Amino acid sequence: MKNKEYDVFVIGSGIAGQTVAMNSSKAGLKVAIADIREFGGVCANRGCDPKKVLLGATEVLEAAQNLKGKGIRKELKIDWAELQKYKQNFTKAVPASTEEKLRDAGIKLYHQSPKFLDKDMLFVEGKTIKANKIVVATGLVPRKLAVKGGKHFKTSDDFLNLKKLPKKIVFIGAGYIGMEFAHMAARAGVDVTIIDVEKRPLTAFDPDLVEELTKYSKKIGIDFVFGAQLQSVKKLRKNFKVAYEKDGKSNSLKARMVFNTAGRVPAISELDLEKGSVEFNDNGIAVNSYLQSKTNKNVYACGDVSDNGLPLTPLSGREGYVVSKNIINGNQKKLKTPVIPSVVFTLPNLASVGYSEEEAKKRYKNILIKEGNAKNWFNAKRINAPCYRYKIILNERTEEIVGAHILSPEAGETINIFAMAINQGMTADELQGTVFTYPSWVNDVKSMV
């Protein structure tokens, strides 16, 4: 039987993969796309979007509790089952609508993860396929923890689809996912513990702001076990026993559910990249500035699976656009990565963009640090927000803003102003000279610099 042939074969149907497939098909190329899971990718189906829907209820609860006795009387509670039904309005239709959009564009769909046979050949759904260009956009998957009883771990997918919350949850890992889910669960009445090998959570963020967030996390009922080495997870009759070592001593605790939130790794283990002569490392597929494989010119990688940049949806879409243009026109377009903001959707949000204080001290001869507690500023006081801190970093010579770090109820939005300012090379005076709406959270940035 003759092998099927395509101009472009895309592996992964998230925003990066969809962008490549749609643009390539519009350019008249014969395109196929494959995914082992439901079409639409992590963010829309089991990541950013459903997470923010669940977060919405806890935002209301937090706001009401902060204003209790200040105009709010009634105690609010989260109905988790009802909230999950509401979430389905945002996720249920995604796979079918994504498939319909791709089919309407003339793209062939495969529902299996391909494996490389050689540099331009794949095996999928029992068929051998030749492709002029192969694009890997498979994203990330939970990092496996090599401990005894690891089969008992649940993942972020499981948490986002829980029909009922258990009485006690243990999260292994205090990164983005662990902290966000812990905040949701604790506010919904769950007894929450986070275990992490590090001395603090969120090691990529400013330590002073993280310390403030950690203190508040404890106040809402989250227990932390830092500097702990996980030993095992054992299934009991109703609970799980989580054993760990801390300060040379063995300890354990029990919980109804244990979640692996120890980070995510590139989803490449099932692709047989070695057979395709595709080089990879711990951060993903090794690519050049055109997002082309360094070892196989027929292969491109974009989105979270490439070893380029942060695993963020807006960047994935941009990478997909760059790859599609290079496939269509030849390698003419390089990826230009702007300064990218990042946010942890705990309550309050913790957000960051640009250099950290430590990085700035290494990069510049002299820096200015503008930091403070803004809890008594109007925007925080009017809603009785428990935390509002900031740290803004300037290049002393030019007074350009080079880093911004914010802990506040609206940090996820406010940080975007600083991202724009840094990308445009704005100085503190230029930002202060900009007129914003008042009284708004964004207007506070002028007081920060």
C-alpha positions as CSV (number, residue, x, y, z in Angstrom):
1,M,0.0,0.0,0.0
2,K,1.3,3.4,-0.9
3,N,2.2,5.7,2.0
4,K,0.1,8.7,2.6
5,E,1.9,12.0,2.0
6,Y,1.4,15.5,3.4
7,D,3.1,18.8,3.0
8,V,2.7,19.5,6.7
9,F,2.0,17.1,9.5
10,V,1.3,18.7,12.9
11,I,1.5,16.7,16.2
12,G,-0.6,18.4,18.9
13,S,-3.9,20.4,18.6
14,G,-3.4,23.2,21.1
15,I,-3.1,26.8,20.1
16,A,0.4,26.4,18.6
17,G,-0.5,23.3,16.5
18,Q,-3.8,24.8,15.4
19,T,-2.1,28.0,14.2
20,V,0.4,26.1,12.1
21,A,-2.2,23.8,10.6
22,M,-4.7,26.6,9.8
23,N,-2.2,28.9,8.3
24,S,-0.5,26.2,6.2
25,S,-3.9,25.0,4.9
26,K,-4.9,28.5,3.9
27,A,-1.6,28.7,2.0
28,G,-2.7,25.7,-0.1
29,L,-0.6,23.1,1.5
30,K,-1.9,19.6,2.2
31,V,-2.1,19.3,6.0
32,A,-2.8,16.7,8.7
33,I,-2.9,17.1,12.4
34,A,-2.9,14.5,15.2
35,D,-3.6,14.4,18.9
36,I,-3.8,11.5,21.3
37,R,-6.3,13.4,23.5
38,E,-9.3,15.5,22.9
39,F,-8.7,18.2,20.3
40,G,-8.1,21.8,21.5
41,G,-5.1,21.4,23.7
42,V,-4.4,21.8,27.4
43,C,-5.3,25.4,28.0
44,A,-8.9,25.3,26.7
45,N,-9.8,21.8,27.9
46,R,-7.9,21.1,31.1
47,G,-5.7,24.1,32.0
48,C,-5.9,27.9,32.0
49,D,-9.6,28.3,31.0
50,P,-11.3,25.8,33.3
51,K,-9.0,26.8,36.1
52,K,-10.0,30.5,35.8
53,V,-13.7,29.5,35.8
54,L,-13.3,27.6,39.1
55,L,-11.2,30.5,40.4
56,G,-14.1,32.9,39.8
57,A,-16.2,31.4,42.6
58,T,-13.3,31.7,45.1
59,E,-12.8,35.3,44.0
60,V,-16.4,36.1,45.0
61,L,-16.0,34.2,48.3
62,E,-12.7,36.0,49.1
63,A,-14.3,39.4,48.4
64,A,-17.3,38.7,50.5
65,Q,-15.2,37.5,53.4
66,N,-13.0,40.5,53.3
67,L,-16.0,42.8,53.5
68,K,-17.9,40.8,56.1
69,G,-19.1,43.3,58.7
70,K,-18.4,46.2,56.3
71,G,-21.6,45.9,54.3
72,I,-21.7,42.2,53.7
73,R,-23.6,40.0,56.3
74,K,-24.4,36.7,54.8
75,E,-21.9,33.9,54.8
76,L,-21.1,32.5,51.4
77,K,-20.2,28.9,50.6
78,I,-18.9,27.2,47.4
79,D,-21.1,24.6,45.9
80,W,-18.4,22.6,44.1
81,A,-20.7,20.3,42.1
82,E,-22.7,23.2,40.8
83,L,-19.5,25.1,40.0
84,Q,-18.2,22.1,38.0
85,K,-21.4,22.0,36.0
86,Y,-21.0,25.7,35.2
87,K,-17.4,25.0,34.1
88,Q,-18.7,22.6,31.5
89,N,-20.2,25.5,29.6
90,F,-16.6,26.5,28.7
91,T,-15.0,23.2,28.1
92,K,-17.5,20.6,26.8
93,A,-17.8,22.0,23.3
94,V,-14.1,22.6,22.7
95,P,-13.0,19.3,21.2
96,A,-15.9,19.1,18.7
97,S,-15.7,22.7,17.7
98,T,-12.0,22.5,17.2
99,E,-12.3,19.4,15.0
100,E,-15.0,21.0,13.0
101,K,-12.9,24.1,12.4
102,L,-9.9,22.1,11.3
103,R,-12.0,19.8,9.0
104,D,-13.7,22.8,7.4
105,A,-10.2,24.1,6.6
106,G,-9.5,20.8,4.7
107,I,-7.2,19.4,7.3
108,K,-7.0,15.6,7.9
109,L,-7.4,14.6,11.5
110,Y,-5.7,11.7,13.3
111,H,-6.6,10.6,16.9
112,Q,-3.4,9.0,18.0
113,S,0.1,10.1,18.8
114,P,2.5,9.5,15.9
115,K,5.9,7.9,16.2
116,F,8.9,8.9,14.1
117,L,10.2,6.2,11.8
118,D,12.9,8.3,10.2
119,K,13.6,12.0,9.4
120,D,10.4,12.5,7.4
121,M,8.3,9.4,8.1
122,L,5.7,8.8,10.8
123,F,3.6,5.9,11.9
124,V,0.1,6.7,13.1
125,E,-3.2,4.8,13.3
126,G,-1.6,1.8,11.6
127,K,-0.5,4.0,8.6
128,T,3.0,5.0,7.4
129,I,3.0,8.7,6.5
130,K,5.5,10.8,4.7
131,A,5.6,14.6,5.4
132,N,7.8,17.3,3.9
133,K,7.5,19.2,7.2
134,I,6.7,17.8,10.6
135,V,5.7,20.1,13.4
136,V,5.8,19.0,17.0
137,A,3.4,21.0,19.3
138,T,2.6,18.4,21.9
139,G,2.9,20.7,25.0
140,L,3.7,19.5,28.5
141,V,2.6,16.6,30.8
142,P,2.9,16.2,34.5
143,R,6.4,15.3,35.7
144,K,6.5,11.7,37.0
145,L,7.7,11.3,40.6
146,A,9.7,8.1,41.1
147,V,8.5,7.1,44.5
148,K,6.9,4.0,45.9
149,G,3.2,4.1,45.4
150,G,3.4,6.8,42.7
151,K,0.5,5.2,40.9
152,H,-1.8,6.7,43.5
153,F,-1.0,10.3,42.5
154,K,-3.8,12.3,40.9
155,T,-3.0,15.1,38.5
156,S,-4.2,18.6,37.6
157,D,-6.7,17.0,35.1
158,D,-8.3,15.1,38.0
159,F,-8.5,18.2,40.2
160,L,-10.2,20.2,37.5
161,N,-12.8,17.5,37.1
162,L,-13.5,16.6,40.7
163,K,-17.2,16.2,41.2
164,K,-16.8,16.3,44.9
165,L,-14.0,17.7,47.1
166,P,-12.5,15.4,49.7
167,K,-12.0,16.4,53.3
168,K,-8.2,16.5,53.0
169,I,-5.8,16.9,50.1
170,V,-2.0,16.8,49.9
171,F,-0.3,18.6,47.0
172,I,3.2,17.5,46.2
173,G,4.9,20.6,44.8
174,A,4.5,24.3,45.6
175,G,4.7,25.7,42.1
176,Y,2.1,27.5,40.0
177,I,-0.4,24.6,39.9
178,G,0.0,23.4,43.5
179,M,-0.4,26.9,44.9
180,E,-3.4,27.8,42.7
181,F,-5.2,24.6,43.5
182,A,-4.4,24.8,47.2
183,H,-6.0,28.2,47.4
184,M,-9.1,27.0,45.6
185,A,-9.5,23.9,47.8
186,A,-8.8,25.7,51.1
187,R,-11.4,28.3,50.4
188,A,-13.9,25.6,49.5
189,G,-13.4,24.1,53.0
190,V,-10.7,21.4,52.3
191,D,-7.9,20.7,54.8
192,V,-4.9,21.3,52.6
193,T,-1.2,20.5,52.9
194,I,1.6,21.3,50.4
195,I,4.8,19.3,50.6
196,D,7.9,20.6,48.7
197,V,11.6,19.9,48.6
198,E,12.4,23.6,48.4
199,K,12.6,26.0,51.3
200,R,9.7,28.1,49.9
201,P,7.0,28.0,47.3
202,L,7.2,29.6,43.8
203,T,11.0,29.8,43.6
204,A,10.9,31.7,40.3
205,F,9.2,34.7,42.0
206,D,10.4,37.5,44.2
207,P,11.2,36.0,47.7
208,D,9.9,39.0,49.6
209,L,6.5,38.9,47.9
210,V,6.4,35.1,48.1
211,E,7.0,35.3,51.8
212,E,4.0,37.6,52.2
213,L,1.8,35.3,50.1
214,T,3.0,32.3,52.1
215,K,2.0,34.0,55.4
216,Y,-1.5,34.7,54.0
217,S,-1.8,31.2,52.5
218,K,-1.3,29.9,56.0
219,K,-4.1,32.2,57.3
220,I,-6.6,30.7,54.9
221,G,-5.8,27.2,56.2
222,I,-2.9,25.9,54.0
223,D,-0.2,24.0,55.8
224,F,3.3,23.8,54.3
225,V,6.0,21.2,54.7
226,F,9.2,22.6,53.1
227,G,12.6,21.0,52.7
228,A,10.9,17.6,52.6
229,Q,11.9,14.6,50.5
230,L,8.9,12.5,49.5
231,Q,9.4,8.8,50.3
232,S,6.2,6.9,49.5
233,V,2.4,6.9,49.1
234,K,0.5,4.0,50.6
235,K,-3.1,3.2,50.0
236,L,-5.1,2.7,53.2
237,R,-8.8,1.7,53.6
238,K,-10.1,5.3,53.1
239,N,-7.0,7.4,53.0
240,F,-3.5,7.6,51.6
241,K,-0.5,7.7,53.8
242,V,2.2,10.1,52.6
243,A,5.6,9.4,54.0
244,Y,8.4,12.0,53.7
245,E,11.8,12.8,55.3
246,K,12.5,16.2,56.8
247,D,15.7,17.3,58.7
248,G,16.8,13.6,58.7
249,K,13.6,12.5,60.4
250,S,10.8,10.3,58.9
251,N,7.3,11.8,59.0
252,S,3.9,11.0,57.5
253,L,0.4,12.3,57.2
254,K,-2.9,11.0,55.8
255,A,-5.2,12.4,53.2
256,R,-8.1,11.4,51.0
257,M,-6.3,12.4,47.9
258,V,-2.7,13.1,46.9
259,F,-2.0,15.3,43.9
260,N,1.3,15.5,41.9
261,T,1.8,19.2,41.3
262,A,5.6,18.9,41.0
263,G,5.7,20.6,37.6
264,R,5.4,19.6,34.0
265,V,7.8,18.3,31.4
266,P,7.8,18.2,27.6
267,A,5.4,15.6,26.1
268,I,8.0,13.9,23.9
269,S,8.5,10.4,25.5
270,E,6.2,8.6,23.1
271,L,7.4,10.2,19.8
272,D,10.6,8.2,19.2
273,L,12.4,11.4,18.4
274,E,15.7,9.5,18.2
275,K,14.5,7.7,15.1
276,G,13.7,11.1,13.5
277,S,17.1,12.5,14.4
278,V,15.4,15.2,16.5
279,E,17.6,16.5,19.3
280,F,16.0,17.3,22.6
281,N,16.9,18.2,26.2
282,D,15.1,18.6,29.5
283,N,13.4,21.8,28.3
284,G,12.1,20.2,25.1
285,I,13.1,20.0,21.5
286,A,16.2,21.9,20.6
287,V,15.4,24.5,18.1
288,N,17.1,27.4,16.3
289,S,15.8,31.0,16.0
290,Y,13.4,29.8,13.3
291,L,12.0,27.2,15.6
292,Q,13.5,24.5,13.4
293,S,15.0,21.4,14.9
294,K,18.8,21.8,15.1
295,T,19.4,18.3,13.9
296,N,16.5,17.7,11.4
297,K,15.6,20.5,9.0
298,N,12.3,18.8,8.2
299,V,11.1,19.3,11.8
300,Y,9.9,22.3,13.6
301,A,8.7,22.6,17.2
302,C,6.5,25.3,18.8
303,G,4.6,26.0,21.9
304,D,5.5,24.6,25.3
305,V,7.4,21.6,23.8
306,S,10.2,23.7,22.3
307,D,13.2,24.6,24.4
308,N,12.4,28.3,23.8
309,G,10.9,30.6,26.3
310,L,8.2,30.3,29.0
311,P,5.3,27.7,28.7
312,L,2.6,30.4,28.2
313,T,-0.4,30.3,25.8
314,P,0.2,33.7,24.2
315,L,3.8,32.8,23.3
316,S,2.6,29.4,22.0
317,G,0.3,31.2,19.5
318,R,3.1,33.5,18.4
319,E,5.5,30.5,17.9
320,G,2.9,28.7,15.8
321,Y,2.6,31.8,13.6
322,V,6.4,32.0,13.2
323,V,6.6,28.3,12.3
324,S,3.8,28.5,9.8
325,K,5.4,31.5,8.0
326,N,8.8,29.7,7.8
327,I,7.1,26.6,6.4
328,I,5.2,28.6,3.8
329,N,7.9,31.1,2.8
330,G,11.2,29.3,3.8
331,N,13.1,30.3,6.9
332,Q,12.7,34.1,6.9
333,K,11.0,34.8,10.2
334,K,12.8,34.6,13.5
335,L,11.0,34.4,16.8
336,K,11.4,37.7,18.6
337,T,10.4,37.2,22.2
338,P,9.3,40.3,24.1
339,V,9.5,40.6,27.8
340,I,6.8,38.2,29.0
341,P,4.7,38.7,32.2
342,S,3.8,35.7,34.4
343,V,1.2,35.3,37.0
344,V,0.2,32.8,39.7
345,F,-3.6,32.9,40.1
346,T,-3.7,32.5,43.9
347,L,-5.7,35.1,45.8
348,P,-4.1,37.6,45.9
349,N,-2.4,37.2,42.5
350,L,1.4,37.1,42.4
351,A,2.7,38.6,39.1
352,S,6.1,39.3,37.7
353,V,7.8,40.7,34.5
354,G,11.3,41.6,33.6
355,Y,14.3,41.1,35.8
356,S,14.3,40.0,39.4
357,E,16.2,42.0,41.9
358,E,19.0,39.4,41.8
359,E,19.2,39.4,38.0
360,A,19.1,43.2,37.8
361,K,22.0,43.5,40.2
362,K,24.1,41.3,37.9
363,R,22.9,43.0,34.7
364,Y,23.3,46.7,35.7
365,K,26.0,48.7,37.5
366,N,23.4,50.4,39.7
367,I,19.7,49.9,40.2
368,L,16.9,51.6,42.0
369,I,14.4,49.5,43.9
370,K,11.0,51.0,44.6
371,E,9.1,48.8,46.9
372,G,6.4,49.0,49.5
373,N,3.3,47.8,51.2
374,A,0.3,49.3,49.5
375,K,-2.3,47.8,51.9
376,N,-3.4,51.3,53.0
377,W,-3.8,52.6,49.4
378,F,-7.4,53.4,48.4
379,N,-7.9,50.4,46.1
380,A,-6.9,47.9,48.8
381,K,-8.7,49.7,51.6
382,R,-12.0,49.9,49.7
383,I,-12.3,46.1,49.5
384,N,-10.4,45.4,52.7
385,A,-7.7,43.5,50.7
386,P,-5.4,41.6,53.1
387,C,-2.3,41.9,50.9
388,Y,-0.9,44.5,48.5
389,R,2.8,44.8,47.9
390,Y,5.1,45.7,45.1
391,K,8.7,45.8,44.0
392,I,9.7,47.8,40.9
393,I,13.3,47.8,39.6
394,L,14.8,50.6,37.6
395,N,18.1,51.0,35.8
396,E,19.5,53.9,37.9
397,R,21.4,55.4,34.9
398,T,18.5,55.6,32.5
399,E,15.6,55.4,35.0
400,E,14.1,52.8,32.7
401,I,11.8,50.2,34.3
402,V,13.5,46.8,34.0
403,G,11.5,44.6,36.4
404,A,8.1,44.6,38.2
405,H,6.8,42.3,40.9
406,I,3.3,42.7,42.4
407,L,1.2,40.9,44.9
408,S,-2.4,42.1,44.8
409,P,-6.0,41.1,44.0
410,E,-5.5,42.4,40.5
411,A,-1.8,41.8,39.9
412,G,-2.6,39.5,37.0
413,E,-4.0,42.6,35.2
414,T,-1.8,45.3,36.5
415,I,1.4,43.5,35.5
416,N,0.5,43.9,31.8
417,I,1.0,47.7,32.1
418,F,4.6,47.0,33.3
419,A,5.1,44.5,30.5
420,M,4.2,47.2,28.0
421,A,6.4,49.8,29.8
422,I,9.4,47.5,29.8
423,N,9.0,46.4,26.2
424,Q,8.7,50.1,25.1
425,G,11.7,51.1,27.2
426,M,9.7,53.5,29.3
427,T,11.2,55.5,32.2
428,A,9.5,56.1,35.5
429,D,8.8,59.7,34.5
430,E,7.1,58.6,31.3
431,L,4.9,56.1,33.1
432,Q,4.0,58.7,35.7
433,G,3.1,61.1,32.9
434,T,0.5,58.7,31.4
435,V,-3.1,59.4,32.4
436,F,-5.1,56.4,33.5
437,T,-8.6,56.1,34.8
438,Y,-9.0,56.9,38.5
439,P,-9.5,55.3,40.9
440,S,-8.3,52.1,39.2
441,W,-5.7,49.5,40.1
442,V,-3.7,50.4,37.0
443,N,-3.5,54.0,38.2
444,D,-1.6,52.7,41.2
445,V,1.4,51.9,39.0
446,K,2.3,55.6,38.9
447,S,2.7,55.6,42.7
448,M,4.8,52.5,42.5
449,V,7.6,54.0,40.4
